[in-house]
Amino acid sequence: MPLFTRRNFLLGAGTCVLAGAGTTAYATAIEAGLRLEVTRYSITPPHWPKDLTLRAAVISDIHACEPWMPPSRVRLIAEVANSLSPDIIFLLGDFNGGNRVASQPVWPEQWAEALSILSAPLGSYAILGNHDWMHGPLPYIRGDKGESIRRALAPANIKLLENDALRLNKDGRAFWVAGLGSQTGYFDDHHRWTRGMDDLPGTLAKVTDQSPVLFLAHEPYIFHKISDTATDLGDRRISLTLSGHTHGNQINVPFLTPHLVKRPFVQDLVYGHIVRNGHHLLVSGGLGTSVVPVRINRPPEVLDVTIKGTGPALAASM
């Protein structure tokens, strides 16, 4: 029997959930629509300076749409992120809505205005997700390859990184924030499927010294390359990779979900703090929903990540 894809699983499981009124009320109105948790991590990755402590708020997979993720809820998410008093804020893509059930669009200017209140001393940095490339504010609306999102983020004081890297300083110590293009393809104007927009070698080439790197990648799949010590892409400068995309499976049914959602979803990278060959990955469960407006056993979350070092970086850098 062929294995389900994540999308097919969500559609099937969501249909089953919607068949039960009591479960529907919890999975849509409460867990997906009302709950908002702060999940805290304290990570001590390699090559991060001992005398540099960085606190990051991480927002992922907003999937703005009415009525499931209106601008008012996006603003609440921003307020929660600000309340953590982070040094820096990361937004990991998928701003566009992904639901195919009873949804109306929220336009980029609307959710970007809600996010414009984000405030951190070192700034806010974003990457695009697959839904930001594949379609417009909802799956049935024609997209513009993320151009409207780029225009909306700029006045909100959110710096977009697309296969790019930026060098920052805190407490006299330097580190890099690198952002990868989405690894998922999209249909071009001639309805031809294109490859992903990611360029890992090109992104790392912009990191021009040995200071540690915080690496933003919407889809976590690139972590297999990053953590592969047998290749040049297993770059020791990358202290931590931050990803979203998976929604932590979104619908988690004991004894069922792990057996149905397998490749190409890459189940070993679905959620939480993962360490492989000394490389660290943190996958957020996200905030919005995709395919169906349902969450079970994976409430929306903002991450509060404290990064501490255990020793000197590869080379001290001022």
Helices and strands as residue ranges (DSSP letters): H 6-18, H 21-24, I 25-32, E 37-43, E 54-59, E 65-66, H 71-83, E 88-91, E 98-99, E 104-105, H 108-115, E 124-126, H 130-134, H 147-153, G 154-156, E 158-160, E 164-170, E 173-179, H 200-205, E 213-216, G 220-222, H 223-226, E 238-243, G 247-249, H 257-260, G 267-269, E 272-276, E 279-283, E 290-291, E 301-307
